[in-house]
């Protein structure tokens, strides 16, 4: 009879989902955007994807080996970090800089802080921000589209017109994985259908951003301008695949709503009033830093616990 008992400390909730299965689902969901990016920008894009993923996996493996820690590369989180980072690279980036970015993401943002579950910001986006600051020329060297023009967001910033349908399909310039909204949405539907993510964060992010653009975008209620901003840059990729990162997003539903609203406001501020045409990466990174505070103010009180009254009111 004793063999049938498995005594452990709470919580006693059991789930068949493992970290490896979750990461595998994310990888599968990213395949449409990855495949489209490779077809759109050429075979060198595949080289960047493989080099970045390989660097991330190797860095984590060597780190654990040197410090004699349990190997964690089998959980596939390093693969997801490498893939997301590569999808945020322009297809013209030199391969050796992809190595720099992959190493920074895993070593400085993930492993130094204790590995998966301990990092305080999204490793892929932290590495992208580092790369943008350190190698701005390479990270903003996007291939021109068929008409010889820059990215749609850059043209919007300059007051030029854009083709929203081409942006939705992905026939535009940009980073490897951000151009095709339809490919990203296919992946998002996969994650939502499997229950890997819920709609709270991306939904609130997109809603708040849309309201900000309509109110402060200097184009009034121009739906073409709004749709172009929604389809342009890394908004959709960031909203569904990076803002929803389990480790760096709030725990509670209320917290996720606040988090999504902050993301939308910051992205709008960076895009409309900032020097750059983009703003998703920095918005998510800054919001990651606010997550401990958001969790603190949004965490419900335990059952039976009364918030202590202020001393003045207690004496009345």
N, C-alpha and C positions, 0 to 999 in steps of 0.2 A: 504493500500500500504506500509506503514511504517513497518508493521510486516514482509514483505518479505525481508527487507534489514538487512544484518548482517555486520555492520561496524567494522573493526578491523585493527590493524596496519599491515604493511607488515612483512614478505612475505605472499602472498596469495595462495601459492601452497598447495593443499590438497592431502592427501594420505590416503587410507583405511587401510594401515598397522599401527598397534599400537605396542607399546613395547611388550605387552603381546603376540601378534601374532608372532612377530619376535622371541621372546624367546621360544615360543612353537615350532616353526619350527626348532630351533637349538636343542631343546631337542629331537624331533623326529629324526633329522639327526644324533644325537649321539647314538641312540638306537642300531644300528647294532654293533658298537664298544663296547657298554656296555654289550649287550647280549653275544657277543663272549667272552669278558673278563670274565664274570661270568661262562660261560661254560668251558672256558679254565683253570681258576684258582680255581674254586670251589665256593660253596655257601657263604663262608666267604667274598668273594669279594662283594656280594650283601649287606652283613651287612655293609661293609665299605662305599658303595655307599649311602645307606639309612641313616647311621649315619652322614656322611658328609653333605648331602643335608639337613637333619633335623637340624643340628647345624647352617648351614648358614641361613635357613629360620627363625629359632627361634631367632638367634642373631639380625637379621634385625628387626623382630617384636618387640622384647623387647626394642631395641634401640629407635625405633619410639615411642613406648608406654611411655618410661621413659621421653623422651624429648617432648612428646605431639605433635609429628609430624604426618602428614598424613601417614597412613599405605601404604607401597609400596610393600609388599610381593606378592600382586596379579599380579604384572607385570612379575613374574616368573624369574627375573634376578638372584635372590638369588639361585633358583633351578639350573639354568645354571652354576653359579659359583661353587656350591657344586658338581654337576655332573662332571664338567671339573676337579675340584681338585681331586675328588675320582679316576678318570681315570688316574691321574698322580701319584697315590699311588701304591706301591707294594702290592700284595695281602697278604703279611705277616705283614703289619703294625698293631700294636695294635689299637683297636678301640678308646681308649681314646686319642691317638695322632691324630686320624682323627677329633676328637672334637676340639683339639688345632688348627689344621690347618684351619678348617672351621670358627672358631671364629676369628682367625687372618685375614683371607681373608675379611670377612664382616666388622668387627669392625674397624680394623686398616687401611685397604687399601680402603674400600668403604665408610662406614658411617661417619667416622671421617672427611672425606673430603667433605661431603655433600650428599653422596648417588650416585645413578646411574647418570652418566653424568659428575660427578665432580672428580672421581678418576683419578689419573695421570698414573697409570699402571694397567695392568690386575690383578684383585684380586686373581684369581685362581693361576696364575703363580707366583705372588709375595708370596703367601702363600707356594707354593711348594719350592721356593728358600729359604724361611725362614726355612722350615722343613728340607731341605737338609743341611743347615748350622747348625741348632740346633740339629738335630737328624740324623746325617749322617749314623750311623750304621743301624738304622731302615729303612731309606729311600733308602739304597743301598742293602738291604737284599732281593734280588730277588730269587724266587724259581728256582731251576735248571730245565733245560729242560729234555726231555726224556732220553737224553744221559748223564745227570748229569753234564752239562756244564753251564757256566755263560751266560749272555746276549750276543747277536751277536756283539754289538759294543765293548764290553769288549774283545771279542776274536779277533776282527779286530785290536783293539789297540795293542794286544799282538802279532800280526802277524799270527794268526791262520786263517784257512779257515772257511767259513760259507755257509750254504745252503740258497741261496736267495729265492728259491721257498717256503721253509718253512717260511721264514720271510714275504713273501708276503701274504701267507695264514694266518699266525699268530701262527703257532705251535712252538713258541719259548718262552723263558723267557723274562720278562720285566715288565713294569707297567700294571695295569689292562686294560687300554684302548689303549695302543700304539702298541701292537704287530701285529694286523691284518691290513695290509695296504688295503686289499680289502674291509674290513668293513668300514674303515675310508673314502675310496674313494666313497663308496655308499652314505654315509652321505654327503660328499662334493658335489656330483652330485645333491642331493636333494636341498642343499642350493643354488647352482648355478642355478638350474632349477626354483626355486621360486624367484630368484632375491634378495635373502637375502645378498649374497656376490657377488663380481665379481672376475674374475680370475687375476686381476692385481697384488695384493700383493702376493698371493701364487705362481702365475706363475713366477714373478720376483724373489721371494725368492728361489724357487727350481732351476731356471735357473742359478742364480748367485752362489748358493751353488755348483751346478754341475760343473761350470767352475772353481771354486776355488779348488775343489777336484781334478779335472783333471790336474790342473796346479801345485798345491802345495801338493797333497796328497801322494807324494813320490812313487806312483805306475804308473806314466805315464798315458797313456790313456787306462787304464784297466777298461773296462766297467763293469766287474763283481764287482770290488771294488767299483765303483761309485754306481751301483745299490744296493749293500749291504748297503751303507751309506744312500741312499734315503729311503730304506725300514726299516732301523734300527732306534731304539730310537723313540723320539717324533717328528720327523721332519714333517711327514704328518699331525699328529694331531695338531701340533702347527701352521703349515702353513695355514690350512684351517679353524681351529676353534678358534685359539687364536690370531694369528697375525692380523686377520681380524676384531677384536673387534672394533665396531664403535667408542667407547669413546677414545680408546688409539691408534688409527691409524690416519694417515693424511687425510685431507679433499679432497685435489685436486688429480687429476690423476697423475700429475707430482710428487707430494709429495709421493703418494703411490708407484710409481716406485723407487724413491730414498730410501724409507723405506724398500721395499722388497730387494733391493740390499744390504743395510746395514745389514739386517737380514742374508742374505746368507753369507756375508763375515765374520760376527761375529761368526756364527755357525761353519763355516769352521775353523776359527782360534781356537775356543775352542776345537773342535774335534781333529784337527791335532796337534796343538801345546800345548793344555792345558793338565792338569793332569788327568782330567776326560774324559771318552769316549763319554759323551753326551755334550750338549751345547745349546740346543734349548731354554730352559727356561730362562737362563741368557741372551741369545742373544735378546730375545723378550723384556725382562724387560729393558735392556740397551737401546734398540731402542725406547721403549715407552717414555723414558726420553728425547729422541731427537725429539719427535714429534712436540712440540711447535716451535723449531728451523726450522724443515723441513717445517712446515706450513708457517712460516714467509718467507722463501726464495722461496717457490713454489707458493705462492698466487699471482694470476694475478692482475695487476693494474686495478682499476675501469675504466670504459669507460670514456674517456675524460680527464683522469688524466695523467699529464706528470711528470715523475720523475725529481726532482729538479737537475739542473746542478751544478757541483762543482764550487766554487767561482772563481778558477783560469781560468777555461774554459769560464765562463760567462763574464770575463773582456777582453777576446781576441777579 
